């Protein structure tokens, strides 16, 4: 998307929509929101909607970071302890690797 062609009030609407969408357990929207609107929030000369966009960008970045940390932590724990969890680990596994222990 080329944000340079979009008016500032429409940018605020899009930024707000992506921020709210992230609360629906879609942290990827927060990451996209942070990347797309970072320049408008912090590197452009001041404009009327900038303060609100900056808030959405900051909270989107924080939310995406928290989700990334939580997901990475879960993946590490699951990969390390799946076998020790026995049947619970097997039920949480989508594809059970073949082979012997």
Backbone as CSV, one residue per row, in Angstrom:
resi,resn,N_x,N_y,N_z,CA_x,CA_y,CA_z,C_x,C_y,C_z
1,UNK,0.838,-1.170,0.000,0.000,0.000,0.000,0.883,1.234,0.000
2,UNK,0.555,2.190,-0.829,1.329,3.426,-0.911,0.647,4.483,-0.049
3,UNK,1.162,4.665,1.156,0.549,5.610,2.091,0.794,7.063,1.724
4,UNK,1.721,7.324,0.820,2.003,8.713,0.454,0.829,9.340,-0.301
5,UNK,-0.023,8.523,-0.890,-1.170,9.032,-1.648,-2.435,9.146,-0.802
6,UNK,-2.369,8.719,0.447,-3.546,8.711,1.318,-3.547,9.973,2.173
7,UNK,-4.726,10.568,2.340,-4.840,11.764,3.175,-4.661,11.403,4.640
8,UNK,-4.252,12.387,5.431,-3.933,12.151,6.838,-5.117,11.638,7.648
9,UNK,-6.321,12.149,7.390,-7.483,11.679,8.154,-7.804,10.218,7.819
10,UNK,-7.593,9.826,6.580,-7.807,8.426,6.188,-6.718,7.532,6.791
11,UNK,-5.492,8.041,6.885,-4.409,7.288,7.529,-4.760,7.002,8.985
12,UNK,-5.330,7.984,9.656,-5.732,7.796,11.050,-6.793,6.705,11.155
13,UNK,-7.758,6.686,10.245,-8.797,5.657,10.251,-8.192,4.265,10.043
14,UNK,-7.297,4.153,9.082,-6.663,2.858,8.792,-5.830,2.406,9.984
15,UNK,-5.063,3.325,10.542,-4.211,3.011,11.690,-5.061,2.549,12.872
16,UNK,-6.150,3.228,13.129,-7.055,2.857,14.213,-7.672,1.486,13.954
17,UNK,-8.073,1.211,12.707,-8.681,-0.062,12.356,-7.703,-1.210,12.596
18,UNK,-6.456,-1.036,12.179,-5.449,-2.083,12.391,-5.154,-2.267,13.874
19,UNK,-5.122,-1.187,14.621,-4.886,-1.295,16.065,-6.004,-2.087,16.739
20,UNK,-7.245,-1.749,16.426,-8.379,-2.462,17.018,-8.422,-3.912,16.552
21,UNK,-8.060,-4.157,15.296,-8.033,-5.526,14.772,-7.032,-6.402,15.505
22,UNK,-5.958,-5.821,15.987,-4.954,-6.570,16.738,-5.502,-7.132,18.037
23,UNK,-6.513,-6.483,18.589,-7.122,-6.975,19.830,-7.948,-8.230,19.610
24,UNK,-8.218,-8.575,18.354,-8.964,-9.802,18.038,-7.988,-10.968,17.865
25,UNK,-6.938,-10.983,18.680,-5.906,-12.019,18.641,-5.254,-12.113,17.261
26,UNK,-5.025,-10.965,16.644,-4.338,-10.879,15.356,-3.122,-9.962,15.499
27,UNK,-2.110,-10.402,16.227,-0.957,-9.536,16.474,-0.202,-9.158,15.209
28,UNK,-0.397,-9.909,14.132,0.236,-9.538,12.873,-0.243,-8.164,12.411
29,UNK,-1.500,-7.833,12.683,-2.015,-6.507,12.330,-1.273,-5.413,13.090
30,UNK,-0.936,-5.682,14.349,-0.167,-4.703,15.108,1.217,-4.501,14.499
31,UNK,1.850,-5.591,14.090,3.177,-5.490,13.480,3.105,-4.699,12.172
32,UNK,2.098,-4.979,11.357,1.922,-4.247,10.099,1.639,-2.776,10.383
33,UNK,0.794,-2.513,11.355,0.459,-1.143,11.731,1.714,-0.382,12.142
34,UNK,2.541,-1.010,12.948,3.776,-0.378,13.413,4.695,-0.036,12.235
35,UNK,4.878,-0.986,11.336,5.791,-0.782,10.200,5.239,0.268,9.229
36,UNK,3.967,0.161,8.883,3.384,1.066,7.895,3.336,2.517,8.364
37,UNK,3.024,2.739,9.627,2.768,4.098,10.081,3.896,4.703,10.907
38,UNK,5.021,4.009,11.041,6.129,4.513,11.838,6.624,5.869,11.321
39,UNK,6.819,5.978,10.025,7.324,7.239,9.453,6.342,8.386,9.678
40,UNK,5.052,8.113,9.502,4.062,9.166,9.718,4.005,9.590,11.179
41,UNK,4.232,8.653,12.064,4.123,8.952,13.496,5.349,9.679,14.036
42,UNK,6.518,9.387,13.502,7.740,9.899,14.135,8.669,10.704,13.223
43,UNK,8.565,10.568,11.920,9.548,11.202,11.053,9.002,12.316,10.176
44,UNK,7.718,12.471,10.121,7.116,13.542,9.314,6.991,14.822,10.123
45,UNK,6.932,15.957,9.436,6.626,17.201,10.146,5.251,17.098,10.811
46,UNK,5.058,17.802,11.915,3.790,17.690,12.664,2.552,17.985,11.808
47,UNK,1.513,17.209,12.038,0.209,17.419,11.423,-0.850,17.056,12.449
48,UNK,-2.081,17.396,12.180,-3.151,17.318,13.172,-3.373,15.910,13.738
49,UNK,-3.374,14.908,12.906,-3.678,13.538,13.334,-2.465,12.788,13.878
50,UNK,-1.292,13.410,13.846,-0.051,12.707,14.177,-0.022,12.183,15.611
51,UNK,-0.538,12.944,16.551,-0.505,12.517,17.946,-1.295,11.220,18.141
52,UNK,-2.465,11.131,17.529,-3.265,9.910,17.651,-2.595,8.737,16.937
53,UNK,-2.064,8.978,15.750,-1.371,7.919,15.016,-0.176,7.430,15.816
54,UNK,0.553,8.351,16.418,1.719,7.975,17.222,1.321,7.048,18.370
55,UNK,0.215,7.344,19.031,-0.263,6.487,20.118,-0.601,5.088,19.636
56,UNK,-1.321,5.005,18.510,-1.660,3.696,17.954,-0.408,2.925,17.539
57,UNK,0.566,3.631,16.963,1.803,2.979,16.519,2.594,2.455,17.720
58,UNK,2.707,3.245,18.761,3.445,2.813,19.954,2.792,1.583,20.576
59,UNK,1.480,1.647,20.790,0.792,0.514,21.417,0.767,-0.716,20.503
60,UNK,0.709,-0.503,19.193,0.778,-1.630,18.264,2.146,-2.299,18.342
61,UNK,3.202,-1.513,18.410,4.547,-2.070,18.528,4.732,-2.839,19.822
62,UNK,4.229,-2.278,20.915,4.325,-2.962,22.211,3.526,-4.265,22.181
63,UNK,2.312,-4.218,21.648,1.478,-5.419,21.567,2.116,-6.503,20.715
64,UNK,2.662,-6.124,19.563,3.318,-7.105,18.690,4.543,-7.700,19.373
65,UNK,5.290,-6.883,20.099,6.472,-7.376,20.811,6.078,-8.365,21.910
66,UNK,5.054,-8.028,22.682,4.590,-8.926,23.752,4.118,-10.247,23.159
67,UNK,3.335,-10.200,22.088,2.872,-11.427,21.441,4.043,-12.246,20.920
68,UNK,5.027,-11.589,20.331,6.195,-12.307,19.804,6.955,-13.012,20.913
69,UNK,7.139,-12.332,22.027,7.835,-12.931,23.170,7.033,-14.110,23.718
70,UNK,5.727,-13.928,23.884,4.881,-15.001,24.418,4.869,-16.211,23.481
71,UNK,4.730,-15.977,22.196,4.694,-17.081,21.243,6.037,-17.809,21.180
72,UNK,7.128,-17.064,21.174,8.454,-17.679,21.161,8.682,-18.505,22.423
73,UNK,8.263,-17.977,23.560,8.399,-18.706,24.822,7.609,-20.004,24.778
74,UNK,6.354,-19.935,24.305,5.532,-21.138,24.216,6.160,-22.160,23.276
75,UNK,6.656,-21.743,22.136,7.257,-22.665,21.177,8.466,-23.364,21.790
76,UNK,9.312,-22.615,22.475,10.496,-23.207,23.108,10.092,-24.214,24.179
77,UNK,9.154,-23.836,25.051,8.708,-24.738,26.113,8.074,-25.993,25.519
78,UNK,7.208,-25.813,24.536,6.523,-26.959,23.937,7.513,-27.904,23.261
79,UNK,8.442,-27.363,22.497,9.417,-28.213,21.809,10.312,-28.956,22.797
80,UNK,10.624,-28.319,23.901,11.523,-28.931,24.877,10.838,-30.015,25.711
81,UNK,9.568,-29.800,26.078,8.897,-30.681,27.037,7.764,-31.519,26.456
82,UNK,7.531,-31.478,25.149,6.400,-32.195,24.560,6.431,-33.686,24.878
83,UNK,7.551,-34.296,24.747,7.656,-35.743,24.987,7.403,-36.058,26.455
84,UNK,7.894,-35.225,27.354,7.710,-35.459,28.795,6.256,-35.318,29.221
85,UNK,5.466,-34.580,28.469,4.060,-34.378,28.821,3.192,-35.578,28.463
86,UNK,3.746,-36.554,27.772,3.016,-37.780,27.449,1.830,-37.543,26.535
87,UNK,0.655,-38.047,26.961,-0.532,-37.976,26.099,-1.004,-36.535,25.886
88,UNK,-0.788,-35.679,26.875,-1.179,-34.267,26.715,-0.344,-33.635,25.602
89,UNK,0.944,-33.910,25.609,1.817,-33.403,24.554,1.422,-33.938,23.191
90,UNK,1.022,-35.216,23.144,0.584,-35.805,21.882,-0.716,-35.176,21.388
91,UNK,-1.631,-34.896,22.300,-2.897,-34.285,21.901,-2.714,-32.845,21.437
92,UNK,-1.715,-32.164,21.945,-1.437,-30.799,21.515,-0.648,-30.748,20.210
93,UNK,-0.114,-31.876,19.796,0.707,-31.939,18.597,-0.156,-32.207,17.376
94,UNK,0.015,-31.389,16.355,-0.746,-31.564,15.113,-0.181,-32.723,14.307
95,UNK,1.129,-32.767,14.149,1.806,-33.852,13.451,2.792,-34.493,14.408
96,UNK,2.583,-35.749,14.721,3.499,-36.445,15.632,4.672,-36.975,14.810
97,UNK,5.895,-36.574,15.171,7.050,-37.030,14.401,7.230,-38.541,14.539
98,UNK,7.630,-39.184,13.454,7.864,-40.621,13.497,9.311,-40.884,13.895
99,UNK,9.552,-42.060,14.380,10.900,-42.421,14.790,10.869,-43.013,16.178
100,UNK,12.033,-43.294,16.688,12.114,-43.884,18.025,12.856,-42.938,18.958
101,UNK,12.639,-43.141,20.235,13.299,-42.311,21.252,14.636,-42.844,21.621
